[in-house]
Amino acid sequence: MITTSDVSRDVAAAARSFGAFPDALAAANDLALNYLRTLDDRPVGRAATVAEMVAALDEPLPETGCPPADAVAEWFHRAEPGIVASSGPRFFGFVHGGTTPAALAGDWLASALDQNAGLWAMSPAAAQTELTVLRWLKELFGLPPHWEGAVTSGATMANLVGLAAARQWAGRRLGFDPAQDGLGGHPAIPIVSSSEIHASAVKALGTLGFGRGAIHRVAATGGVIDLAAFDRTLADIRGPVIVVGNAGEVNTGAFDDLNALADRCAAHPGGAWLHVDGAFGLFAAASPRFAHLTRGAERADSVASDAHKWLNVPYDGGFAFVRDGDSLRAAFDATGSYLAAAPGAGYNPLSHVPEMSRRFRALSFWCALRADGRNGYRSMVERCVDNARSFADWIEGTPELELLAPAHLNIVCFRFHPTGVPAVGLDALNRDANAALQAGGDVFVSPTVWDGKAAIRAAFDNWATRPSDVERLCDAVARQLDHVSP
């Protein structure tokens, strides 16, 4: 039996819990603002070791608690040596974007509102915001307005969404329902892409049951699919096929000829679904200077992209668009008496993505797009590409540095090639140089392998990067060149 004193204790506990919000949020706000204010000066990374981070954070579960504000501050001070300033203007690794002020504010509000963006009934505000964001993005990229889609956790999940719809389409043509029946015992569904297919698309294909090893990989020259080789591969496939095109190869920023792929897919007798992985490259469509690179994306059957790259919203965020909404919903629709839509209910996002419950990611998208608009994103893309080309020009003009590929968009792939170092030692030298640049803390670049050579990659897609930050990158590379030269 519940007594009056029990109720009083519950009310008092709730009041104490609510009373902790101001101090906890103020502590987080102070820490966040100080972090943002110091991005220009703080090391981009400190190369923290596993032992250091274990010593800082790995301990038994506390027996007793502490004030929420103290918990937030304690974590930050313990973890700070391992915090990488990936949101700052001198982080050039892994094709990371930053976070615009509007996007960050929207993300904070989304956490406070804690909406479940799975069903219309769970949050009409979240569902309609997501629909609006998807329409705005289609307008930004010139994609057909009738395409359906969803906000995702990133390009990996966006690739999975588009390829799951493709799986449904191909299964129907072969006489079965992949989501209902599974793939076992049915004809294989061929996948064709270039040798430069991104790891996220490969991961998605493996997750969907196609098999990572089942991809027909066509040679790519300079990161661009060889169309003659693609023709030969396609000619050997009799039934339906799924084709994955790249809009922005990850090491060089090179683009497949999407119009040419679309032509061939349209002519394939067995039918072909064209999926475009445009994790960062799709944003070229936001600028009249670079939109030609994405021509043909509007003819695809599905398109995937990241938002935490060039949209510059917080991690994590991405989006997918699919021409055939029926195939998309067939892949992900969920049934259950507790999920029944009320009469007149609107968009149910869970019918378009793998998750049931979902974070309200679309709010940060909405705030970012509303604050900057079409012109702001056009300017951002062009500014980033100009930064990339400035750095690429400097690499080309600096003896003992080698530009390994043209800077097609916002990626610069290069390596150290000092005179007197034998070719056999260049790979190790470049791996060590990349590690030294990261450990130095002034800039962050990431390693890769291109054309069989160990290389270094610098990506430019942060809204806040200025020419002065590019100069600091050049200075850091020049200092490292002095160190490695014989």
C-alpha positions in Angstrom: 0.0 0.0 0.0 1.4 3.4 -1.0 1.3 5.9 1.9 1.3 9.7 1.9 4.9 9.7 3.1 5.9 7.4 0.2 4.4 9.9 -2.2 6.1 12.8 -0.5 9.5 11.1 -0.7 8.9 10.4 -4.4 7.9 14.1 -5.1 10.9 15.3 -3.1 13.3 13.0 -5.0 11.8 14.2 -8.3 12.3 17.8 -7.2 15.9 17.2 -6.2 16.5 15.5 -9.6 15.1 18.3 -11.6 17.0 20.8 -9.4 20.2 19.2 -10.6 19.6 20.1 -14.2 20.7 23.7 -14.1 24.1 23.0 -12.4 24.8 19.9 -14.6 23.9 21.8 -17.8 25.8 24.8 -16.7 28.9 22.6 -16.1 28.6 21.1 -19.6 28.0 24.5 -21.1 31.1 25.9 -19.5 33.3 23.0 -20.5 32.0 23.0 -24.1 32.4 26.8 -24.5 35.9 26.7 -23.2 36.7 23.8 -25.5 35.3 25.7 -28.5 37.1 28.9 -27.6 40.4 27.2 -27.4 40.2 25.2 -30.7 42.6 27.6 -32.4 45.3 27.0 -29.8 44.8 23.6 -28.3 46.6 20.6 -29.7 44.5 18.8 -32.3 45.6 15.5 -30.8 48.0 14.3 -28.1 48.6 10.8 -29.3 47.3 9.4 -26.0 48.4 5.8 -25.3 46.2 3.0 -24.3 47.9 2.8 -20.9 47.3 6.5 -20.3 43.6 6.3 -21.1 43.2 3.1 -19.0 44.8 4.8 -16.1 42.6 7.9 -16.5 39.2 6.1 -16.9 39.2 2.4 -16.3 38.1 1.8 -12.7 35.4 -0.2 -10.8 31.8 1.0 -10.8 31.6 3.6 -7.9 29.6 2.5 -4.9 28.3 5.9 -4.2 27.4 8.7 -6.6 28.2 12.4 -6.8 26.4 15.6 -8.0 25.7 15.4 -11.7 27.7 18.6 -12.4 30.7 17.0 -10.7 30.4 13.9 -12.8 30.5 15.9 -16.0 33.5 17.9 -14.9 35.3 14.9 -13.6 34.9 13.0 -16.9 36.2 15.9 -18.9 39.3 16.4 -16.9 40.1 12.7 -16.8 39.5 12.2 -20.5 41.0 15.4 -21.9 44.3 13.9 -23.0 42.4 11.6 -25.3 40.1 14.2 -26.7 40.9 14.8 -30.4 39.9 18.3 -31.6 38.2 16.8 -34.7 35.7 19.6 -34.7 38.4 22.2 -35.1 39.8 23.9 -38.2 43.1 22.0 -38.3 41.7 18.5 -38.3 42.3 17.2 -41.9 41.9 13.5 -41.2 39.3 10.9 -42.2 37.0 13.4 -44.1 35.5 14.7 -40.9 33.4 17.9 -40.9 33.0 20.3 -38.1 29.9 21.5 -36.3 28.3 24.8 -37.1 26.9 26.8 -34.2 23.3 26.2 -35.3 23.8 22.5 -35.7 25.4 22.2 -32.3 22.6 24.1 -30.6 20.0 22.0 -32.4 21.8 18.8 -31.3 21.8 20.0 -27.6 18.1 20.8 -27.8 17.4 17.4 -29.3 19.0 15.7 -26.3 17.0 17.8 -23.9 13.7 17.1 -25.7 14.6 13.4 -26.0 12.1 12.7 -28.7 11.8 9.2 -30.1 11.9 9.8 -33.9 10.5 6.3 -34.8 6.8 6.9 -35.3 4.7 9.9 -36.1 2.7 9.3 -32.9 5.9 9.3 -30.8 6.7 12.8 -32.0 4.9 14.6 -34.8 7.5 17.4 -34.5 10.4 15.0 -35.1 8.7 13.2 -38.0 7.7 16.3 -39.8 11.1 17.9 -39.2 12.8 14.9 -40.8 10.5 15.1 -43.8 11.3 18.8 -44.2 15.0 18.2 -43.9 14.8 15.5 -46.6 13.0 17.8 -48.9 15.5 20.6 -48.3 18.4 18.2 -49.0 16.8 17.0 -52.3 16.5 20.7 -53.3 20.1 21.4 -52.4 21.4 18.5 -54.5 18.9 18.7 -57.4 17.4 15.2 -56.7 13.9 14.3 -57.7 11.3 15.6 -55.2 9.3 12.4 -55.2 12.1 10.2 -53.9 11.6 8.9 -50.4 14.3 8.6 -47.8 15.4 8.9 -44.2 17.9 10.4 -41.8 20.5 7.8 -40.7 23.5 7.6 -38.4 26.0 8.1 -41.2 26.9 7.0 -44.7 27.5 3.4 -43.6 23.8 3.1 -42.6 22.7 5.2 -45.5 24.5 2.8 -47.9 22.7 -0.1 -46.0 19.3 1.6 -46.5 19.8 2.1 -50.2 21.2 -1.3 -50.8 18.4 -3.0 -48.7 15.9 -1.4 -51.0 17.9 -2.6 -54.0 17.9 -6.1 -52.5 14.1 -6.0 -52.4 13.9 -4.8 -56.0 16.2 -7.5 -57.2 14.5 -10.2 -55.2 11.1 -9.3 -56.7 12.5 -9.6 -60.2 13.8 -13.1 -59.2 10.5 -14.2 -57.7 11.0 -13.9 -54.0 10.9 -11.4 -51.0 14.4 -11.1 -49.5 13.2 -9.4 -46.3 10.5 -12.1 -45.7 12.2 -15.2 -47.2 15.9 -14.5 -46.8 18.5 -15.0 -49.5 19.2 -18.7 -48.8 18.1 -21.1 -51.5 17.4 -18.3 -54.0 19.4 -17.1 -57.0 22.4 -14.9 -56.1 22.0 -11.2 -56.7 25.2 -9.9 -58.4 26.9 -6.7 -57.1 29.2 -4.7 -59.4 31.4 -1.8 -58.4 34.9 -0.5 -58.9 37.9 -1.7 -57.1 37.7 1.5 -55.1 34.3 0.7 -53.5 34.3 2.2 -50.0 34.6 0.0 -47.0 31.2 1.2 -45.7 29.4 -0.1 -48.7 31.3 -3.4 -48.5 30.3 -3.6 -44.8 26.6 -2.9 -45.7 26.6 -5.6 -48.4 28.1 -8.1 -45.9 25.5 -7.2 -43.3 22.7 -7.6 -45.8 23.7 -11.1 -46.7 25.2 -10.5 -50.1 28.6 -11.5 -48.9 31.6 -9.2 -49.0 33.4 -11.5 -51.3 30.6 -11.6 -53.8 31.3 -8.2 -55.3 32.5 -8.0 -58.9 35.2 -5.4 -58.6 36.0 -3.6 -61.8 39.4 -1.9 -62.3 39.5 1.8 -61.6 42.1 4.1 -63.2 42.9 7.0 -60.9 39.9 6.1 -58.8 37.4 6.2 -61.6 35.7 3.0 -62.8 36.9 1.7 -66.2 33.8 1.8 -68.3 35.1 -0.7 -70.9 35.8 -3.2 -68.1 32.4 -2.5 -66.6 30.7 -3.2 -69.9 32.4 -6.6 -70.1 31.4 -7.5 -66.6 27.8 -6.4 -67.1 27.6 -8.3 -70.3 28.3 -11.6 -68.4 25.3 -11.0 -66.0 22.0 -12.2 -67.3 19.6 -11.3 -64.5 19.1 -8.3 -62.3 22.2 -6.6 -60.9 23.0 -4.0 -58.3 25.7 -1.4 -59.4 27.5 0.8 -56.8 28.9 4.0 -58.2 31.3 6.3 -56.3 30.6 10.1 -56.1 33.9 11.0 -54.4 36.5 8.2 -54.0 37.8 8.5 -50.5 41.6 8.8 -51.2 41.5 11.2 -54.1 37.9 12.6 -54.4 37.6 11.2 -57.9 34.1 10.6 -59.3 32.7 7.8 -61.4 30.9 8.9 -64.6 27.4 8.6 -63.1 25.6 9.4 -66.3 27.6 6.7 -68.1 26.7 4.2 -65.4 23.1 5.2 -65.5 23.0 4.7 -69.3 24.4 1.2 -69.0 22.1 0.3 -66.1 19.1 1.5 -68.1 20.1 -0.7 -71.1 20.9 -3.9 -69.1 18.4 -6.5 -70.2 18.0 -8.1 -66.8 17.5 -4.7 -65.1 20.0 -2.9 -63.0 19.7 -0.8 -59.8 22.2 2.0 -59.6 23.2 3.0 -56.0 25.5 6.0 -55.6 27.8 6.3 -52.6 28.1 10.1 -52.2 29.3 10.2 -48.6 31.0 13.6 -49.2 31.0 14.0 -53.0 27.2 14.5 -53.2 27.8 18.0 -51.7 29.6 19.0 -54.9 26.0 19.4 -56.3 25.5 22.4 -53.9 27.9 24.5 -56.0 27.5 25.5 -59.6 31.3 25.3 -59.9 31.3 21.6 -59.1 27.8 20.3 -59.8 29.0 18.7 -63.0 30.8 16.1 -61.0 27.5 14.7 -59.7 25.5 14.7 -63.0 23.7 11.4 -63.3 23.0 11.1 -59.5 19.4 12.2 -60.2 19.1 9.1 -62.5 20.2 6.7 -59.8 17.8 4.4 -57.9 19.3 5.2 -54.5 21.8 7.7 -53.1 23.7 7.7 -49.7 25.5 10.5 -48.0 27.0 11.7 -44.7 25.8 14.7 -42.8 28.7 14.8 -40.3 31.0 15.5 -43.2 30.0 18.5 -45.3 26.7 19.3 -43.7 28.8 20.0 -40.6 26.4 18.6 -38.1 27.5 16.7 -34.9 28.3 13.0 -35.0 26.4 11.0 -35.9 24.3 11.8 -39.0 23.7 10.7 -42.6 20.8 10.4 -45.0 19.6 8.1 -47.8 17.2 8.7 -50.8 15.5 5.9 -52.7 13.5 6.3 -55.9 11.2 3.3 -55.2 9.5 3.9 -51.9 7.8 0.5 -52.0 11.1 -1.3 -52.1 12.4 0.8 -49.2 9.4 0.2 -47.0 9.3 -3.5 -47.9 12.9 -3.8 -46.6 12.2 -2.2 -43.2 8.5 -2.0 -42.4 7.6 -3.5 -39.0 4.3 -4.8 -37.8 2.7 -5.1 -34.4 -0.5 -4.1 -32.7 1.4 -1.5 -30.6 2.8 0.0 -33.8 -0.5 0.5 -35.6 -0.7 4.0 -37.1 -3.6 6.1 -36.1 -6.0 7.2 -38.9 -4.5 10.2 -40.7 -1.0 9.8 -39.1 1.9 11.0 -41.1 5.4 9.7 -41.9 6.7 6.8 -39.8 10.5 6.8 -40.1 11.0 3.3 -38.7 9.5 2.0 -41.9 12.5 3.5 -43.8 15.5 2.5 -41.6 16.7 -0.5 -39.6 16.1 1.1 -36.2 12.8 1.2 -34.4 13.6 3.8 -31.7 15.8 6.6 -33.1 17.4 9.8 -31.9 16.0 13.1 -33.2 19.0 13.7 -35.4 17.0 15.7 -37.9 16.8 18.7 -35.6 20.5 19.5 -36.0 20.1 19.1 -39.7 17.1 21.5 -39.7 18.9 24.2 -37.7 22.1 23.9 -39.8 20.1 24.2 -43.1 17.9 27.0 -41.8 20.8 29.0 -40.5 23.0 28.8 -43.6 20.6 28.2 -46.4 21.5 27.2 -50.0 24.0 30.1 -50.4 25.8 29.3 -47.1 26.4 25.7 -48.2 27.5 26.7 -51.7 30.0 29.0 -50.1 31.2 26.4 -47.6 31.8 23.8 -50.3 33.7 26.3 -52.5 35.8 27.6 -49.7 36.8 24.0 -48.7 37.7 23.1 -52.2 39.7 26.3 -52.6 41.6 25.3 -49.4 42.3 21.9 -50.8 43.6 23.2 -54.1 45.8 25.7 -52.3 47.4 22.9 -50.3 47.7 20.7 -53.4 49.4 23.6 -55.3 51.9 24.0 -52.4 52.6 20.2 -52.4 53.3 20.3 -56.2 55.6 23.3 -55.8 57.6 21.9 -52.9 60.6 19.7 -53.8 60.7 16.3 -52.1 56.9 16.2 -51.7 54.8 14.3 -54.2 51.2 14.8 -55.1 49.9 11.3 -55.8 46.6 12.3 -57.5 44.9 15.5 -58.8 42.8 17.2 -56.1 39.5 16.6 -57.8 37.4 18.1 -55.0 38.4 18.4 -51.3 40.9 15.5 -50.8 44.7 15.9 -51.2 46.7 12.7 -51.4 50.4 13.1 -51.1 53.6 11.7 -49.7 57.1 12.6 -48.6 59.7 11.7 -51.3 63.0 13.1 -50.1 66.1 12.9 -52.3 68.4 10.2 -51.4 65.9 7.9 -49.7 65.7 4.6 -51.6 62.3 3.6 -52.9 62.1 0.6 -50.6 62.2 2.9 -47.5 59.6 5.4 -48.6 56.6 3.6 -47.3 58.0 3.3 -43.8 59.2 6.9 -43.9 55.7 8.1 -44.8 54.0 6.0 -42.1 56.4 7.4 -39.6 55.9 11.0 -40.9 52.1 10.7 -40.6 52.4 9.5 -37.0 54.8 12.3 -36.2 52.4 14.9 -37.7 49.5 13.5 -35.6 51.7 13.4 -32.4 52.9 17.0 -33.0 49.4 18.3 -32.3 49.4 21.2 -34.6 47.5 19.4 -37.4 45.9 16.0 -37.9 46.2 14.1 -41.2 45.5 10.4 -41.8 47.4 7.6 -43.5 46.3 5.6 -46.5 47.7 3.6 -49.4 47.3 4.8 -53.0 48.6 3.1 -56.1 50.5 0.7 -53.9 52.3 3.4 -52.0 52.0 4.5 -48.4 50.5 8.0 -48.5 49.0 10.7 -46.4 45.6 12.2 -46.9 44.3 15.7 -46.0 40.6 16.3 -46.2 39.0 19.8 -46.3 35.4 19.9 -45.2 35.3 21.9 -42.0 33.3 25.1 -42.2 35.7 26.9 -39.9 39.0 26.2 -41.8 40.7 29.4 -43.0 43.6 30.0 -45.3 45.7 30.6 -42.2 44.9 27.0 -41.1 46.1 25.7 -44.5 49.3 27.7 -43.9 49.8 26.0 -40.6 49.3 22.6 -42.3 52.0 23.6 -44.9 54.3 24.7 -42.1 53.8 21.4 -40.2 54.5 19.3 -43.3 57.6 21.5 -44.1 59.0 21.0 -40.6 58.5 17.2 -40.9 60.1 17.3 -44.3 63.2 18.9 -42.8 63.2 16.2 -40.2 63.0 13.2 -42.6 65.3 14.6 -45.3 68.8 13.0 -45.2 
